[in-house]
Amino acid sequence: MTLDGERDLSLGSVLLSLKEYSANLLCIDPFALYRIHVNYLQ
């Protein structure tokens, strides 16, 4: 596996984890994802 391949796999794993984490947050707090977007936009 190349370094680029490892980096892509790592990035994919991070994105998947963030996606699952976001889904869990939404199950608990429907506005969590909205607040995250607002924080990044400020």
PyMOL Python script that loads the backbone (N, CA, C, O; Angstrom):
from pymol import cmd

cmd.read_pdbstr("""\
ATOM      1  N   MET A   1       0.845  -1.193   0.000  1.00  0.00           N
ATOM      2  CA  MET A   1       0.000   0.000   0.000  1.00  0.00           C
ATOM      3  C   MET A   1       0.887   1.252   0.000  1.00  0.00           C
ATOM      4  O   MET A   1       1.874   1.325   0.731  1.00  0.00           O
ATOM      5  N   THR A   2       0.523   2.217  -0.817  1.00  0.00           N
ATOM      6  CA  THR A   2       1.310   3.442  -0.889  1.00  0.00           C
ATOM      7  C   THR A   2       0.956   4.374   0.260  1.00  0.00           C
ATOM      8  O   THR A   2      -0.040   4.175   0.956  1.00  0.00           O
ATOM      9  N   LEU A   3       1.782   5.385   0.446  1.00  0.00           N
ATOM     10  CA  LEU A   3       1.495   6.375   1.490  1.00  0.00           C
ATOM     11  C   LEU A   3       0.182   7.090   1.193  1.00  0.00           C
ATOM     12  O   LEU A   3      -0.607   7.358   2.100  1.00  0.00           O
ATOM     13  N   ASP A   4      -0.046   7.396  -0.080  1.00  0.00           N
ATOM     14  CA  ASP A   4      -1.304   8.051  -0.454  1.00  0.00           C
ATOM     15  C   ASP A   4      -2.482   7.142  -0.122  1.00  0.00           C
ATOM     16  O   ASP A   4      -3.513   7.603   0.369  1.00  0.00           O
ATOM     17  N   GLY A   5      -2.324   5.857  -0.392  1.00  0.00           N
ATOM     18  CA  GLY A   5      -3.390   4.904  -0.095  1.00  0.00           C
ATOM     19  C   GLY A   5      -3.671   4.839   1.395  1.00  0.00           C
ATOM     20  O   GLY A   5      -4.823   4.778   1.825  1.00  0.00           O
ATOM     21  N   GLU A   6      -2.589   4.853   2.179  1.00  0.00           N
ATOM     22  CA  GLU A   6      -2.764   4.816   3.637  1.00  0.00           C
ATOM     23  C   GLU A   6      -3.443   6.088   4.129  1.00  0.00           C
ATOM     24  O   GLU A   6      -4.294   6.051   5.018  1.00  0.00           O
ATOM     25  N   ARG A   7      -3.055   7.206   3.540  1.00  0.00           N
ATOM     26  CA  ARG A   7      -3.644   8.485   3.941  1.00  0.00           C
ATOM     27  C   ARG A   7      -5.131   8.508   3.567  1.00  0.00           C
ATOM     28  O   ARG A   7      -5.968   8.966   4.346  1.00  0.00           O
ATOM     29  N   ASP A   8      -5.446   8.011   2.370  1.00  0.00           N
ATOM     30  CA  ASP A   8      -6.846   7.968   1.944  1.00  0.00           C
ATOM     31  C   ASP A   8      -7.658   7.061   2.868  1.00  0.00           C
ATOM     32  O   ASP A   8      -8.782   7.396   3.243  1.00  0.00           O
ATOM     33  N   LEU A   9      -7.085   5.916   3.231  1.00  0.00           N
ATOM     34  CA  LEU A   9      -7.779   4.977   4.116  1.00  0.00           C
ATOM     35  C   LEU A   9      -7.999   5.616   5.484  1.00  0.00           C
ATOM     36  O   LEU A   9      -9.062   5.479   6.090  1.00  0.00           O
ATOM     37  N   SER A  10      -6.963   6.321   5.955  1.00  0.00           N
ATOM     38  CA  SER A  10      -7.052   7.000   7.247  1.00  0.00           C
ATOM     39  C   SER A  10      -8.145   8.062   7.202  1.00  0.00           C
ATOM     40  O   SER A  10      -8.971   8.152   8.110  1.00  0.00           O
ATOM     41  N   LEU A  11      -8.144   8.859   6.147  1.00  0.00           N
ATOM     42  CA  LEU A  11      -9.150   9.910   5.997  1.00  0.00           C
ATOM     43  C   LEU A  11     -10.538   9.301   5.922  1.00  0.00           C
ATOM     44  O   LEU A  11     -11.478   9.811   6.531  1.00  0.00           O
ATOM     45  N   GLY A  12     -10.671   8.209   5.175  1.00  0.00           N
ATOM     46  CA  GLY A  12     -11.964   7.536   5.063  1.00  0.00           C
ATOM     47  C   GLY A  12     -12.445   7.038   6.417  1.00  0.00           C
ATOM     48  O   GLY A  12     -13.631   7.135   6.735  1.00  0.00           O
ATOM     49  N   SER A  13     -11.523   6.503   7.215  1.00  0.00           N
ATOM     50  CA  SER A  13     -11.888   6.015   8.551  1.00  0.00           C
ATOM     51  C   SER A  13     -12.345   7.163   9.438  1.00  0.00           C
ATOM     52  O   SER A  13     -13.309   7.032  10.192  1.00  0.00           O
ATOM     53  N   VAL A  14     -11.643   8.293   9.343  1.00  0.00           N
ATOM     54  CA  VAL A  14     -12.015   9.468  10.139  1.00  0.00           C
ATOM     55  C   VAL A  14     -13.389   9.967   9.723  1.00  0.00           C
ATOM     56  O   VAL A  14     -14.230  10.256  10.574  1.00  0.00           O
ATOM     57  N   LEU A  15     -13.622  10.071   8.418  1.00  0.00           N
ATOM     58  CA  LEU A  15     -14.916  10.547   7.932  1.00  0.00           C
ATOM     59  C   LEU A  15     -16.033   9.605   8.350  1.00  0.00           C
ATOM     60  O   LEU A  15     -17.118  10.051   8.722  1.00  0.00           O
ATOM     61  N   LEU A  16     -15.771   8.295   8.290  1.00  0.00           N
ATOM     62  CA  LEU A  16     -16.779   7.319   8.698  1.00  0.00           C
ATOM     63  C   LEU A  16     -17.080   7.473  10.184  1.00  0.00           C
ATOM     64  O   LEU A  16     -18.239   7.424  10.597  1.00  0.00           O
ATOM     65  N   SER A  17     -16.036   7.658  10.986  1.00  0.00           N
ATOM     66  CA  SER A  17     -16.226   7.844  12.426  1.00  0.00           C
ATOM     67  C   SER A  17     -17.031   9.106  12.697  1.00  0.00           C
ATOM     68  O   SER A  17     -17.929   9.102  13.539  1.00  0.00           O
ATOM     69  N   LEU A  18     -16.714  10.191  11.985  1.00  0.00           N
ATOM     70  CA  LEU A  18     -17.452  11.442  12.161  1.00  0.00           C
ATOM     71  C   LEU A  18     -18.902  11.270  11.748  1.00  0.00           C
ATOM     72  O   LEU A  18     -19.806  11.808  12.387  1.00  0.00           O
ATOM     73  N   LYS A  19     -19.125  10.514  10.671  1.00  0.00           N
ATOM     74  CA  LYS A  19     -20.490  10.277  10.204  1.00  0.00           C
ATOM     75  C   LYS A  19     -21.287   9.512  11.260  1.00  0.00           C
ATOM     76  O   LYS A  19     -22.431   9.860  11.555  1.00  0.00           O
ATOM     77  N   GLU A  20     -20.679   8.472  11.826  1.00  0.00           N
ATOM     78  CA  GLU A  20     -21.356   7.679  12.857  1.00  0.00           C
ATOM     79  C   GLU A  20     -21.579   8.520  14.112  1.00  0.00           C
ATOM     80  O   GLU A  20     -22.637   8.444  14.738  1.00  0.00           O
ATOM     81  N   TYR A  21     -20.564   9.331  14.480  1.00  0.00           N
ATOM     82  CA  TYR A  21     -20.672  10.188  15.660  1.00  0.00           C
ATOM     83  C   TYR A  21     -21.798  11.198  15.466  1.00  0.00           C
ATOM     84  O   TYR A  21     -22.589  11.437  16.377  1.00  0.00           O
ATOM     85  N   SER A  22     -21.865  11.792  14.269  1.00  0.00           N
ATOM     86  CA  SER A  22     -22.923  12.758  13.964  1.00  0.00           C
ATOM     87  C   SER A  22     -24.293  12.095  14.044  1.00  0.00           C
ATOM     88  O   SER A  22     -25.238  12.679  14.574  1.00  0.00           O
ATOM     89  N   ALA A  23     -24.400  10.885  13.521  1.00  0.00           N
ATOM     90  CA  ALA A  23     -25.673  10.163  13.559  1.00  0.00           C
ATOM     91  C   ALA A  23     -26.089   9.904  15.005  1.00  0.00           C
ATOM     92  O   ALA A  23     -27.263  10.034  15.351  1.00  0.00           O
ATOM     93  N   ASN A  24     -25.120   9.537  15.852  1.00  0.00           N
ATOM     94  CA  ASN A  24     -25.421   9.305  17.265  1.00  0.00           C
ATOM     95  C   ASN A  24     -25.856  10.595  17.942  1.00  0.00           C
ATOM     96  O   ASN A  24     -26.781  10.588  18.755  1.00  0.00           O
ATOM     97  N   LEU A  25     -25.193  11.709  17.612  1.00  0.00           N
ATOM     98  CA  LEU A  25     -25.577  13.001  18.182  1.00  0.00           C
ATOM     99  C   LEU A  25     -26.996  13.360  17.775  1.00  0.00           C
ATOM    100  O   LEU A  25     -27.779  13.846  18.591  1.00  0.00           O
ATOM    101  N   LEU A  26     -27.324  13.121  16.512  1.00  0.00           N
ATOM    102  CA  LEU A  26     -28.653  13.471  16.017  1.00  0.00           C
ATOM    103  C   LEU A  26     -29.730  12.648  16.705  1.00  0.00           C
ATOM    104  O   LEU A  26     -30.852  13.120  16.891  1.00  0.00           O
ATOM    105  N   CYS A  27     -29.393  11.419  17.084  1.00  0.00           N
ATOM    106  CA  CYS A  27     -30.370  10.588  17.798  1.00  0.00           C
ATOM    107  C   CYS A  27     -30.658  11.181  19.176  1.00  0.00           C
ATOM    108  O   CYS A  27     -31.770  11.070  19.692  1.00  0.00           O
ATOM    109  N   ILE A  28     -29.649  11.809  19.761  1.00  0.00           N
ATOM    110  CA  ILE A  28     -29.794  12.387  21.100  1.00  0.00           C
ATOM    111  C   ILE A  28     -30.289  13.832  21.012  1.00  0.00           C
ATOM    112  O   ILE A  28     -31.195  14.232  21.744  1.00  0.00           O
ATOM    113  N   ASP A  29     -29.684  14.607  20.110  1.00  0.00           N
ATOM    114  CA  ASP A  29     -29.976  16.035  20.006  1.00  0.00           C
ATOM    115  C   ASP A  29     -30.095  16.439  18.538  1.00  0.00           C
ATOM    116  O   ASP A  29     -29.077  16.566  17.857  1.00  0.00           O
ATOM    117  N   PRO A  30     -31.308  16.642  18.037  1.00  0.00           N
ATOM    118  CA  PRO A  30     -31.535  16.965  16.624  1.00  0.00           C
ATOM    119  C   PRO A  30     -30.812  18.224  16.169  1.00  0.00           C
ATOM    120  O   PRO A  30     -30.576  18.399  14.973  1.00  0.00           O
ATOM    121  N   PHE A  31     -30.457  19.107  17.103  1.00  0.00           N
ATOM    122  CA  PHE A  31     -29.834  20.370  16.718  1.00  0.00           C
ATOM    123  C   PHE A  31     -28.312  20.343  16.837  1.00  0.00           C
ATOM    124  O   PHE A  31     -27.648  21.342  16.560  1.00  0.00           O
ATOM    125  N   ALA A  32     -27.759  19.197  17.250  1.00  0.00           N
ATOM    126  CA  ALA A  32     -26.313  19.106  17.452  1.00  0.00           C
ATOM    127  C   ALA A  32     -25.549  19.402  16.160  1.00  0.00           C
ATOM    128  O   ALA A  32     -24.602  20.188  16.166  1.00  0.00           O
ATOM    129  N   LEU A  33     -25.951  18.784  15.066  1.00  0.00           N
ATOM    130  CA  LEU A  33     -25.249  18.979  13.803  1.00  0.00           C
ATOM    131  C   LEU A  33     -25.360  20.431  13.351  1.00  0.00           C
ATOM    132  O   LEU A  33     -24.404  20.995  12.819  1.00  0.00           O
ATOM    133  N   TYR A  34     -26.532  21.035  13.564  1.00  0.00           N
ATOM    134  CA  TYR A  34     -26.725  22.445  13.214  1.00  0.00           C
ATOM    135  C   TYR A  34     -25.759  23.326  14.002  1.00  0.00           C
ATOM    136  O   TYR A  34     -25.151  24.239  13.442  1.00  0.00           O
ATOM    137  N   ARG A  35     -25.619  23.055  15.297  1.00  0.00           N
ATOM    138  CA  ARG A  35     -24.710  23.857  16.127  1.00  0.00           C
ATOM    139  C   ARG A  35     -23.265  23.676  15.672  1.00  0.00           C
ATOM    140  O   ARG A  35     -22.485  24.629  15.690  1.00  0.00           O
ATOM    141  N   ILE A  36     -22.904  22.459  15.265  1.00  0.00           N
ATOM    142  CA  ILE A  36     -21.547  22.207  14.773  1.00  0.00           C
ATOM    143  C   ILE A  36     -21.285  23.050  13.528  1.00  0.00           C
ATOM    144  O   ILE A  36     -20.222  23.658  13.403  1.00  0.00           O
ATOM    145  N   HIS A  37     -22.256  23.088  12.600  1.00  0.00           N
ATOM    146  CA  HIS A  37     -22.097  23.891  11.390  1.00  0.00           C
ATOM    147  C   HIS A  37     -21.971  25.363  11.742  1.00  0.00           C
ATOM    148  O   HIS A  37     -21.136  26.066  11.174  1.00  0.00           O
ATOM    149  N   VAL A  38     -22.789  25.838  12.671  1.00  0.00           N
ATOM    150  CA  VAL A  38     -22.731  27.241  13.084  1.00  0.00           C
ATOM    151  C   VAL A  38     -21.361  27.567  13.669  1.00  0.00           C
ATOM    152  O   VAL A  38     -20.796  28.622  13.380  1.00  0.00           O
ATOM    153  N   ASN A  39     -20.830  26.674  14.483  1.00  0.00           N
ATOM    154  CA  ASN A  39     -19.513  26.899  15.084  1.00  0.00           C
ATOM    155  C   ASN A  39     -18.424  26.989  14.020  1.00  0.00           C
ATOM    156  O   ASN A  39     -17.514  27.811  14.136  1.00  0.00           O
ATOM    157  N   TYR A  40     -18.505  26.150  12.982  1.00  0.00           N
ATOM    158  CA  TYR A  40     -17.496  26.192  11.929  1.00  0.00           C
ATOM    159  C   TYR A  40     -17.635  27.441  11.067  1.00  0.00           C
ATOM    160  O   TYR A  40     -16.640  27.945  10.546  1.00  0.00           O
ATOM    161  N   LEU A  41     -18.857  27.947  10.912  1.00  0.00           N
ATOM    162  CA  LEU A  41     -19.072  29.120  10.071  1.00  0.00           C
ATOM    163  C   LEU A  41     -18.643  30.412  10.761  1.00  0.00           C
ATOM    164  O   LEU A  41     -18.354  31.398  10.083  1.00  0.00           O
ATOM    165  N   GLN A  42     -18.596  30.429  12.076  1.00  0.00           N
ATOM    166  CA  GLN A  42     -18.228  31.657  12.791  1.00  0.00           C
ATOM    167  C   GLN A  42     -16.737  31.939  12.658  1.00  0.00           C
ATOM    168  O   GLN A  42     -16.246  32.932  13.195  1.00  0.00           O
TER     169      GLN A  42
END
""", "prot")
cmd.dss("prot")
cmd.show_as("cartoon", "prot")
cmd.util.cbc("prot")
cmd.orient("prot")
